[in-house]
Amino acid sequence: MKKWIVAGIAVVLAGIGGMVGIYLNSTEPIKSAEDKAVKLLQQETKLTQFSDFQLYHGEESYYVLKARNEKEQAVYVWVSEKDKKIMTKLVSDGVKEDQAVKTVYADREPEQVISVKLGMARIQKTDRPAWEILYKTGNDNLNYYYVDFETGEKLRAIDNF
């Protein structure tokens, strides 16, 4: 009886160890990208207190972070993965996440908002900071809606993806 209990505990522990290993292995690329972005920003800017790291993959990939500038103001920072160009905007100068979601609800009928994140929308060959809202409609179609970070206006929508 004791052998079965010990064997059972060993199997459970091995399973937990395997799951932890899978989790750590799958989050490593994101952590590596965050470290790379923070290191670049520390070298190229006077920003501090980096947080809320996100990867954005649109027409081009961006690292998006929240930070503090020299005046201790909260800023969002977009770093192009391709050419390492840095764009910084004051958080207070842009539309808040909940306002961007309200824009979607005013124009569409989302069944469920799946994610909201900052990214960069390419409109007429110009990259503009934008909120990307991914939502589901009643017929289970996925839809993307882009809201301009600075104006709160709809930039574009991709329906029934």
C-alpha positions in Angstrom: 0.0 0.0 0.0 2.8 2.4 0.9 4.5 1.7 -2.5 1.4 2.8 -4.3 1.1 6.0 -2.4 4.8 6.9 -2.9 4.5 6.0 -6.6 1.3 8.2 -6.9 3.0 11.1 -5.2 6.1 10.7 -7.5 3.8 10.7 -10.6 2.0 13.9 -9.4 5.2 15.7 -8.6 6.7 14.7 -12.0 3.6 16.0 -13.7 3.7 19.3 -11.8 7.4 19.6 -12.7 6.7 19.0 -16.3 3.9 21.6 -16.4 6.2 24.2 -14.7 8.9 23.5 -17.3 6.5 23.9 -20.2 5.2 27.2 -18.7 8.7 28.6 -18.2 9.8 27.5 -21.6 6.8 29.1 -23.3 7.1 32.5 -21.5 10.9 32.8 -22.2 10.6 34.5 -25.6 8.3 37.2 -24.2 10.6 37.8 -21.2 13.6 37.9 -23.6 11.7 40.5 -25.8 10.9 42.6 -22.7 14.5 42.5 -21.5 15.7 43.6 -25.0 13.2 46.5 -25.1 14.0 47.7 -21.6 17.7 47.6 -22.3 17.3 49.6 -25.5 15.1 52.2 -23.8 17.6 52.5 -20.9 20.4 53.2 -23.4 18.5 55.5 -25.7 16.1 57.4 -23.4 15.8 58.7 -19.8 12.7 56.7 -19.1 12.4 54.7 -15.9 9.9 52.4 -14.1 9.0 50.1 -17.0 5.9 48.0 -16.7 2.9 46.5 -18.6 5.0 45.0 -21.4 3.1 43.8 -24.5 4.0 42.4 -27.8 2.0 43.8 -30.7 2.1 42.0 -34.1 0.3 44.0 -36.9 1.8 45.2 -40.1 5.0 45.4 -38.1 5.9 44.1 -34.7 6.2 46.5 -31.7 7.2 46.3 -28.1 4.8 48.4 -26.1 5.5 49.4 -22.5 4.4 51.9 -19.9 7.1 54.0 -18.2 7.9 57.3 -16.5 9.6 60.2 -18.2 12.1 62.7 -16.6 9.1 64.7 -15.2 7.7 61.5 -13.6 4.8 61.5 -16.0 3.3 58.2 -17.1 4.1 57.5 -20.8 3.4 54.7 -23.3 6.4 53.7 -25.4 6.3 51.9 -28.7 9.5 50.3 -30.0 9.6 49.0 -33.5 11.1 45.5 -33.5 12.4 46.0 -37.0 14.3 49.3 -36.9 14.2 50.1 -33.2 12.5 53.4 -33.7 11.0 54.7 -30.4 7.7 56.6 -30.1 6.6 58.0 -26.7 3.2 59.5 -25.8 1.9 60.8 -22.5 -0.7 58.5 -21.1 -2.8 61.6 -20.2 -2.7 62.7 -23.9 -4.4 59.6 -25.2 -7.7 57.8 -25.0 -8.0 55.4 -22.1 -8.6 51.7 -22.6 -12.2 51.8 -21.4 -13.0 54.8 -23.7 -11.7 52.8 -26.7 -13.9 49.9 -25.8 -16.9 52.2 -25.6 -16.1 53.4 -29.1 -16.5 49.8 -30.3 -19.8 49.3 -28.5 -21.1 52.6 -30.0 -20.3 51.4 -33.5 -20.7 47.6 -33.3 -22.5 45.0 -31.2 -19.7 42.8 -29.6 -20.9 39.7 -27.8 -17.6 39.4 -25.9 -14.5 41.6 -25.9 -11.5 39.2 -25.9 -8.6 41.5 -25.6 -7.6 45.2 -25.7 -4.0 46.2 -26.2 -2.0 49.1 -27.5 -0.4 48.7 -30.9 0.3 50.6 -34.1 -2.1 50.8 -37.0 -0.8 51.6 -40.5 -3.2 54.0 -42.2 -2.2 55.4 -45.6 1.4 54.3 -45.1 1.6 56.1 -41.7 1.9 54.3 -38.4 -0.4 55.6 -35.7 -0.6 54.5 -32.1 -3.9 52.7 -31.6 -5.9 50.5 -29.3 -6.6 47.1 -30.9 -9.8 45.6 -29.7 -10.4 41.9 -30.5 -14.0 40.9 -30.0 -16.5 38.2 -30.8 -19.9 38.7 -32.4 -23.0 36.6 -31.7 -22.2 34.2 -34.6 -18.8 33.5 -33.0 -16.8 35.5 -35.7 -13.7 37.3 -34.5 -13.4 41.0 -35.3 -10.6 43.6 -34.9 -11.4 47.2 -34.3 -8.7 49.9 -34.1 -9.2 53.2 -32.2 -6.8 56.1 -32.6 -4.9 56.5 -29.3 -4.8 60.3 -29.6 -8.3 61.1 -31.0 -10.5 58.1 -29.9 -11.8 57.8 -33.5 -12.2 54.6 -35.4 -9.2 54.0 -37.6 -10.4 50.8 -39.2 -12.2 47.5 -38.6 -11.6 44.0 -39.7 -14.9 42.1 -39.6 -15.7 38.4 -39.6 -12.1 37.3 -39.4 
